């Protein structure tokens, strides 16, 4: 309400000075300006005074802004915290559903004994095993601590380290391991051990056999999203039946 009076005075002055008769009545107060020489005096005077009054009106309408209260800051922090928790939950869901670390799959394809000999109750041979290792992960599997172990009667009779390497995501790598087994005493084998094969007329029995166990273990790590490193290990245990007569592999079960 305090600015209404100056604004009224300015408007009244603008209205008063807009009449050309006043300039003719008081020429001595304005000696250099007349209506005939300066016909555009009215717009200039009215525009100037109107601009001043508009400026005063806008100044009166502007109100000082209050600083944000403590409640507003607290609400902003709560919203930001909820948003961060939501992002973390989404990342964990994606990680454990799509990028969940999985163990490599070892499949034994074949087992062979290139050489086999029995002498004085001891046996020695060369053992060969062919496997395929599949990496089901979305990242590279790096194996560095892998081995192939051969057991007979619960005792180790052969051992071989597998060189370190890498298997690409979703790829399958084929491996072959061959090593010589040192001579070890063969226990007593019953003569009746062995499968019976029939030809329709009669059957014949394969001679005694011995059973060994191969144990392949692979250990390594999988790095997901370049940040998460997961240690994985897998193994394949097979029982191999070998004919004592000639060292042929009768079969294996893993």
C-alpha positions in Angstrom: 0.0 0.0 0.0 3.0 2.3 0.5 3.7 2.4 -3.2 0.2 3.3 -4.4 0.7 7.0 -3.7 3.9 7.6 -5.8 2.4 5.6 -8.6 -0.8 7.7 -8.5 1.3 10.9 -8.5 3.4 9.7 -11.5 0.3 8.8 -13.5 -1.3 12.1 -12.7 1.8 13.9 -13.9 1.9 12.0 -17.1 -1.7 12.8 -17.8 -1.2 16.5 -17.0 1.9 17.0 -19.1 0.2 15.2 -22.1 -2.0 18.2 -22.8 -0.4 20.7 -25.3 -2.4 23.6 -23.9 -0.3 23.6 -20.8 2.8 24.2 -22.9 1.2 27.1 -24.6 0.0 28.6 -21.2 3.4 28.4 -19.6 5.9 29.0 -22.3 8.3 30.9 -20.1 8.9 27.8 -17.9 9.7 25.7 -20.9 11.4 28.2 -23.3 12.9 25.8 -25.8 10.0 23.3 -26.2 6.7 24.1 -28.0 4.0 21.9 -29.5 4.6 23.1 -33.0 8.3 22.4 -33.1 8.2 19.1 -31.1 5.0 17.2 -31.9 6.3 14.0 -30.4 6.8 15.2 -26.9 3.7 13.4 -25.6 4.8 9.8 -26.4 8.2 10.4 -24.9 6.8 11.8 -21.7 4.2 9.1 -21.3 6.6 6.3 -22.1 9.1 7.4 -19.6 6.6 7.8 -16.8 4.9 4.6 -17.6 8.2 2.7 -17.5 8.9 4.1 -14.0 5.5 3.2 -12.7 5.8 -0.4 -14.1 9.2 -0.7 -12.5 7.8 0.3 -9.1 4.9 -2.1 -9.5 7.2 -5.0 -10.2 9.4 -4.2 -7.3 6.4 -4.2 -5.0 5.2 -7.6 -6.3 8.6 -9.4 -5.8 8.8 -11.2 -2.5 12.1 -12.5 -0.9 12.5 -16.3 -1.2 12.9 -18.3 1.9 15.9 -20.7 2.3 14.9 -24.4 2.1 13.8 -25.8 5.4 15.3 -28.8 7.2 12.3 -30.9 6.2 13.0 -30.3 2.5 16.6 -31.4 2.9 15.6 -34.5 4.8 13.0 -35.5 2.1 15.7 -35.1 -0.6 18.1 -37.3 1.2 15.4 -40.0 1.7 14.5 -40.0 -2.0 18.2 -40.2 -3.0 18.7 -43.1 -0.6 15.7 -45.0 -1.9 16.9 -44.5 -5.5 20.4 -45.9 -4.7 18.9 -48.9 -2.9 16.8 -49.6 -5.9 19.8 -49.4 -8.2 21.8 -51.8 -6.0 18.9 -54.3 -6.0 18.6 -54.3 -9.8 22.3 -54.9 -10.1 22.2 -57.8 -7.7 19.3 -59.3 -9.5 21.0 -59.1 -12.9 24.2 -60.4 -11.5 22.7 -63.5 -9.8 20.4 -64.3 -12.7 22.4 -63.6 -15.9 26.0 -63.4 -14.7 25.8 -66.0 -11.9 29.2 -67.9 -11.8 28.9 -71.5 -12.8 31.3 -74.4 -12.5 33.0 -75.7 -15.7 31.6 -79.0 -17.0 34.2 -81.8 -17.6 33.2 -84.6 -19.9 35.4 -87.7 -20.3 35.3 -88.8 -23.9 37.7 -91.7 -24.1 40.2 -93.6 -22.0 43.1 -95.6 -23.6 46.1 -97.6 -22.5 48.6 -97.4 -25.3 51.0 -99.8 -23.5 50.3 -102.4 -20.8 52.5 -105.1 -19.2 52.4 -107.4 -16.2 55.4 -109.0 -14.7 55.9 -110.8 -11.4 52.6 -109.6 -10.0 53.3 -106.0 -10.9 51.7 -103.9 -13.6 52.8 -100.9 -15.5 51.1 -99.1 -18.4 50.7 -95.8 -20.1 47.4 -94.0 -19.4 45.7 -91.6 -21.8 42.5 -89.7 -21.1 40.6 -87.4 -23.5 38.2 -84.8 -22.1 36.2 -81.8 -23.1 35.8 -78.8 -20.7 32.9 -76.4 -21.3 32.8 -73.0 -19.8 29.1 -72.0 -19.2 29.9 -68.6 -17.9 29.5 -65.2 -19.6 33.2 -64.5 -18.9 36.6 -66.1 -19.4 37.5 -69.0 -17.2 41.1 -69.0 -16.2 42.4 -72.3 -14.8 45.7 -72.5 -13.1 45.6 -75.3 -10.5 44.5 -78.4 -12.3 45.7 -82.0 -12.2 44.9 -85.6 -13.2 45.3 -88.3 -10.6 45.2 -92.1 -11.0 44.3 -94.3 -8.1 44.4 -98.1 -7.5 43.0 -99.5 -4.4 42.8 -96.1 -2.8 46.5 -95.4 -3.4 47.9 -92.9 -5.9 49.7 -94.7 -8.8 49.9 -91.8 -11.3 49.8 -88.0 -11.3 50.0 -85.2 -13.8 49.7 -81.4 -13.7 47.5 -79.8 -16.3 49.1 -76.6 -17.8 47.3 -73.3 -17.0 45.1 -71.8 -19.6 41.9 -69.9 -20.5 38.6 -71.0 -21.9 36.4 -68.3 -23.5 32.8 -67.6 -22.4 30.5 -70.4 -23.7 33.4 -72.2 -25.3 34.4 -75.9 -25.1 38.1 -76.9 -25.0 39.3 -80.4 -25.7 42.3 -81.7 -23.7 44.3 -84.9 -23.8 46.5 -86.2 -21.0 49.0 -89.0 -21.4 51.6 -90.1 -18.9 53.4 -93.3 -17.9 52.3 -95.1 -14.7 55.1 -96.6 -12.6 55.0 -100.3 -11.8 52.8 -101.1 -8.8 51.8 -104.5 -7.3 48.5 -105.8 -8.5 46.3 -107.4 -5.8 44.8 -110.8 -6.2 42.0 -110.8 -8.8 39.4 -113.5 -8.7 39.3 -115.5 -11.9 35.5 -115.2 -12.1 35.6 -111.4 -12.4 34.5 -110.2 -15.8 31.4 -109.8 -17.9 29.8 -112.6 -19.9 29.3 -112.0 -23.6 26.9 -114.3 -25.5 26.7 -115.0 -29.2 23.3 -116.6 -29.1 24.6 -120.2 -28.9 26.7 -120.0 -25.8 28.7 -117.6 -23.8 32.3 -117.0 -23.0 33.8 -115.1 -20.2 36.5 -112.4 -20.4 39.4 -113.0 -18.1 40.2 -111.2 -14.9 40.2 -107.4 -14.8 41.4 -104.6 -12.6 39.7 -101.4 -11.8 41.5 -98.0 -11.5 40.1 -94.6 -10.7 40.9 -91.4 -12.6 40.3 -88.1 -10.8 40.6 -84.9 -12.8 40.3 -81.6 -10.9 40.3 -78.1 -12.3 40.4 -74.9 -10.3 40.5 -71.3 -11.5 38.5 -68.0 -11.4 35.9 -66.2 -13.4 35.9 -62.4 -13.5 32.5 -60.9 -14.2 31.8 -57.3 -15.2 35.5 -56.6 -14.7 34.9 -56.2 -10.9 33.5 -59.4 -9.5 36.0 -62.3 -9.2 34.6 -65.7 -8.3 36.7 -68.8 -7.6 35.4 -72.0 -9.2 36.5 -75.6 -9.2 35.2 -78.8 -10.7 36.2 -82.4 -10.9 35.4 -85.6 -12.9 35.9 -89.0 -11.2 35.8 -92.1 -13.4 36.1 -95.8 -12.7 38.0 -97.6 -15.5 37.9 -101.3 -16.0 40.9 -102.9 -17.6 41.4 -106.4 -18.9 44.4 -108.0 -17.3 45.1 -110.3 -20.3 45.9 -107.6 -22.8 45.3 -104.2 -21.1 42.3 -103.3 -23.2 39.8 -100.9 -21.6 36.5 -102.7 -21.0 34.6 -99.6 -20.1 34.5 -96.6 -17.8 31.9 -94.8 -15.8 32.1 -91.2 -14.6 
